[in-house]
Amino acid sequence: MQTEDGAVYDPEQLRTFVAVTQTLSFTRAAESLGIRQPTVSQHIKRLEEAVGRPLFLRDTRSVTLTSDGEAMAGFARDILAAQERAVGWFTGSRLKGRLRFGVTDDLALTPLPRILRDFRQLYPRIDLELAVLQNDSLIRRIESGHLDVAFVKRSAGMPTPTRGQLVRRDHLVWVGTDGTRLDPELPVPLVVYQAPSLSRAVSVQALEKAGRRSRITCTVRGVNGVLAAVRAGLGIAVMARTLTPADLVELPPSHGLPKLPHLDLVLLTHKAAPAEAAKALTSAILASGSPLKPVTGG
């Protein structure tokens, strides 16, 4: 892309920039892109030179976006999404076959369905099959070859059959209704998914490690059950920060709850998946920006 003043925004540099915004780490961005860290630094330097403004504040311990960096993040995703749509328009007719895609139910409540609709319009000859399941079920199906691509959540130290493509690094947080009160003398009331469940395991283990008692007040099968139970005041839950609906709140440290690990939102692809179709789908999701904010509070 070339601006009126002659500045050129190279798509490769924009992809590197988006990877750094997703990971907030030059090292992790390099790993996710399969390139060396000096290359990441070079791409960011050249993009900042083209923009004429710093996009990141960096020190030895952290990477944060400047206000201009926040603006460029949106522009970069729009540019990459437009490029992906253009590629899809001119190549979509030749891609065909079956593609089995799995997603967790909370991610299905985000704008991801719109991205899938656009994908089907661009690639009408790809027979896209969608499975909405819990995280562990999706990982098992990828491992067994019953899914080609899966959009899953992975916490620190959690094993997966493949490293996958990082979409966004997020944080697990404790959520409840506004005005939630927890008696430190009583067990922490938890709303959890049926086992096995990543958020259930993380919440129980974190409380045990911190020496806090807990009790499961409600067990549900899907995200709508979690939201309904928390809204009804039956307990608190663990959710990804960017997936928390607007009518629920992240509980502050004053509640005495232990800090939770970060969470990676990852696209996994089975080794036997149809390569071109799988690449087209993962590229569409990555290029469409951050399909992570809930579309509604429900």
Buried (B, 14 or more C-beta within 10 A) or exposed (E): BEEEEEEEBBBEBBBBBBBBBBBBBBEBBBBBBEBEBEBBBBBBEBBBEBBEEEBBEBEEEEBEBBEBBEBBBEBBBBBBBEBBBEBBEEEBEEBBEEBBBBBBBBBBBBBBBEBBEBBEEBBEEBEBEEBBBBBBBBBBBBBEEBBBBBBBBBBEEBEBBBEBBBBBBBBBBBBBBEEBEBEEEEBBBBBBBEEEBBBBBBBBEBBEEEEBEBEBBBBBEBBEBBBBBBBEEBBBBBBBBBBBBEEBBEBEEEBEBBEBBEBBBBBBBBEEBBEBBBBBBBBBBBBBBBBBEBEEEE
